[in-house]
Amino acid sequence: MKAVILAAGYATRLYPLTKERPKPLLLIGKRTIADHMIQKLGDIKEIDTIYIVTNQKFYGVFSDWAKSAKSSKKIILENDGSTTNDDRLGAIGDIRLTLERHAIDDDIIVLAGDNMFDWGLKDFGNFAMRKSGSFSIGAYDIGDRKKASIYGVVEVDEKGDMVNFLEKPQDPPSSLIATGIYYFPQDKLNLVTQFLKAGDEKDAPGHFIQWLRRKEEVRCYLFKGVWYDIGDMESYRKASLSFQEK
């Protein structure tokens, strides 16, 4: 299994912190967001390589960080070549780039590079691998339907299986949201290319899940604990306070 951390954004809502430093390399507590993530990925023994997709602007900063990054997994940096928000490839475009450049033919775990959470990933990995031919996503109950409207919203049935996915709906049917943690099975990685060829939105992974759900089974794993999407200064401040000792 491989892991892909999506870290090629420009985080303009966090200026001036992110003018010269990518969001995943901001400190949360004593370590960067990226350091927290690679530690969590260490929970999944099947992962042998972690690919971190960045951009041309921040590739050098990531290269300096990687020299001292500590992980039991091999870390490979990938440069998507973009230099601004306007020419970025988007999350799904960056996934395809990584799959193609490295000829990946394994199951993959994908993490959005602005996630902070206090749970481990071993149980999610086990959940996904129990039915390895299906896609899986990690979900979290944010507890407020109004707040859920800025995320991808998940609907599940009484068994916990996903029956609908809506990207940033105006009137969310639930407070259950996607966390930016995904499992893609090896034998269906070609669907990433199919989605992009269909001309759909290439940035938010939620649009891919919304499209995918009409074609494939997508399973839902419910995380419980503390979670932050580091999207602006307020969420960064709250996450920093929550994880200040870690």
C-alpha positions in Angstrom: 0.0 0.0 0.0 1.0 3.6 -0.7 0.0 6.9 0.9 -0.5 10.2 -0.8 -0.6 13.5 1.1 -2.1 16.3 -0.9 0.0 19.4 -0.1 0.1 21.5 -3.3 -2.3 24.3 -2.3 -1.4 27.9 -1.7 -3.5 28.6 1.5 -4.1 32.2 0.7 -6.6 32.5 3.6 -3.7 32.0 5.9 -1.6 34.8 4.7 0.9 36.1 5.8 1.8 32.7 7.5 1.7 30.8 4.2 3.3 33.4 1.8 6.7 31.7 2.1 5.7 28.4 3.8 3.2 25.8 2.8 0.3 25.1 5.1 1.3 21.5 5.9 4.6 22.8 7.2 3.0 25.2 9.7 3.7 24.2 13.3 0.9 22.7 15.4 2.2 22.2 18.9 5.9 21.1 18.5 5.7 19.6 15.1 4.4 20.5 11.6 1.1 19.3 10.3 3.0 17.0 7.9 5.0 15.5 10.8 1.7 14.7 12.6 0.4 13.0 9.4 3.4 10.8 8.7 3.3 9.7 12.3 -0.3 8.7 11.9 0.4 6.8 8.6 3.0 4.9 10.5 0.1 3.1 12.2 -0.7 1.2 8.9 2.1 -1.4 8.5 1.1 -2.2 4.9 2.2 1.3 3.8 5.8 1.3 2.5 5.9 4.7 0.8 4.4 8.1 1.5 4.2 10.5 -1.5 3.8 14.2 -0.7 2.6 16.2 -3.6 3.6 19.9 -3.5 4.1 22.6 -6.1 7.0 24.5 -7.7 6.7 27.4 -5.3 7.1 25.3 -2.2 9.1 22.3 -3.4 12.4 23.6 -2.0 10.8 24.3 1.4 9.5 20.7 1.5 12.9 19.4 0.4 14.6 21.1 3.3 11.9 19.7 5.7 12.3 16.2 4.3 16.0 16.0 5.2 15.1 15.7 8.9 11.6 14.2 8.7 11.3 11.1 10.8 9.3 8.1 9.4 9.5 4.4 9.2 8.2 4.8 5.7 10.0 6.0 2.6 9.1 9.6 1.8 9.0 10.8 -1.8 8.3 14.4 -2.8 6.4 15.1 -6.0 6.3 18.5 -7.7 3.2 19.2 -9.7 4.8 22.1 -11.4 2.2 24.8 -10.5 3.3 28.2 -9.2 0.0 29.9 -8.3 -3.7 29.2 -7.4 -4.6 29.8 -11.0 -2.5 27.0 -12.6 -2.8 24.4 -9.9 -3.8 20.9 -10.9 -6.3 20.4 -8.1 -6.4 17.5 -5.6 -7.7 14.9 -8.1 -5.2 16.1 -10.7 -2.4 15.7 -8.2 -3.5 12.2 -7.4 -3.4 11.2 -11.0 0.0 12.9 -11.5 1.4 10.8 -8.7 -0.2 7.6 -9.9 1.2 8.0 -13.4 4.7 9.4 -12.6 5.4 6.6 -10.1 3.5 3.8 -11.9 1.6 3.1 -8.7 -0.2 -0.2 -8.8 -1.2 -0.6 -5.2 -4.0 0.4 -2.9 -3.6 4.0 -1.7 -4.6 6.0 1.3 -5.1 9.7 0.5 -4.9 12.4 3.1 -5.7 16.1 2.6 -2.7 18.1 3.8 -4.6 20.4 6.1 -6.1 17.7 8.4 -5.3 17.7 12.1 -6.9 14.9 14.3 -6.1 13.0 17.4 -7.1 9.5 16.3 -4.9 6.8 14.8 -5.4 5.4 11.3 -4.9 1.7 11.9 -8.6 0.9 12.4 -9.5 2.9 9.2 -6.9 0.9 7.3 -8.2 -2.4 8.6 -11.8 -1.3 7.9 -10.9 -0.5 4.3 -8.9 -3.7 3.7 -11.6 -5.9 4.9 -13.4 -5.1 1.7 -10.4 -4.1 -0.4 -12.3 -3.9 -3.7 -14.4 -0.9 -2.5 -13.6 2.7 -1.9 -13.7 4.0 1.7 -13.8 7.5 3.2 -13.4 8.7 6.7 -16.3 10.7 8.1 -16.7 12.8 11.3 -19.9 14.2 12.9 -19.2 17.9 13.3 -22.4 18.2 15.3 -23.8 21.2 13.4 -25.7 21.1 10.1 -25.1 24.7 9.4 -21.3 24.3 9.8 -21.5 21.2 7.6 -22.4 23.3 4.6 -18.8 24.2 3.9 -17.7 20.6 3.7 -18.6 17.4 1.8 -21.7 16.0 3.6 -22.3 12.3 4.0 -25.6 10.5 4.4 -25.6 6.9 5.7 -28.3 4.3 6.3 -29.1 2.5 9.5 -26.1 0.1 8.9 -23.7 3.0 8.5 -23.3 2.5 4.7 -23.0 5.7 2.6 -26.1 6.3 0.6 -25.4 9.9 -0.5 -22.6 12.5 -0.7 -23.1 16.2 -1.3 -20.3 18.7 -1.8 -20.9 21.9 0.2 -24.8 21.7 0.1 -26.7 24.8 1.0 -29.1 22.8 3.2 -27.1 19.8 4.6 -29.2 16.7 5.3 -26.8 15.7 8.2 -23.9 17.0 10.2 -21.7 14.0 9.1 -18.8 15.3 6.9 -15.9 13.9 5.0 -12.6 14.4 6.7 -10.2 14.3 3.8 -9.1 10.7 4.5 -9.7 8.2 1.6 -8.9 4.7 0.6 -8.7 3.9 -3.2 -8.4 0.2 -4.2 -5.7 -0.8 -6.6 -7.9 -2.4 -9.2 -10.0 0.8 -9.6 -7.4 3.5 -9.7 -8.2 4.1 -13.3 -11.5 5.7 -12.2 -9.4 8.8 -11.2 -8.5 9.3 -14.9 -12.1 8.6 -16.0 -13.4 11.3 -13.7 -10.9 13.9 -15.0 -11.7 13.0 -18.6 -15.4 13.5 -17.9 -14.5 17.1 -17.3 -15.8 17.3 -13.8 -14.3 19.5 -11.0 -10.7 18.5 -10.5 -10.0 20.2 -7.1 -12.2 19.1 -4.2 -12.0 15.3 -3.7 -15.6 15.5 -2.6 -16.7 16.0 -6.2 -14.9 12.8 -7.1 -16.7 10.9 -4.3 -20.0 12.4 -5.4 -19.4 11.2 -9.0 -18.0 7.8 -7.8 -20.9 7.0 -5.6 -23.1 6.7 -8.7 -20.8 4.0 -10.1 -19.2 2.2 -7.2 -19.8 1.2 -3.6 -18.2 3.7 -1.2 -17.9 2.7 2.4 -17.9 5.1 5.3 -15.8 4.8 8.5 -16.8 7.1 11.3 -14.0 8.7 13.2 -14.5 10.0 16.8 -12.2 12.5 18.6 -10.8 15.9 17.9 -10.6 17.1 14.2 -9.7 20.3 12.5 -9.7 21.4 8.9 -6.9 24.1 8.9 -8.6 26.4 6.5 -8.2 29.9 8.0 -6.5 31.7 10.9 -9.3 30.8 13.4 -9.1 27.1 12.8 -5.3 27.2 12.9 -5.5 29.0 16.2 -7.9 26.5 17.7 -5.9 23.5 16.4 -2.7 25.0 17.9 -4.4 25.4 21.3 -5.7 21.8 21.2 -2.4 20.2 20.2 0.0 22.6 21.9 1.8 19.9 23.9 2.2 17.4 21.0 
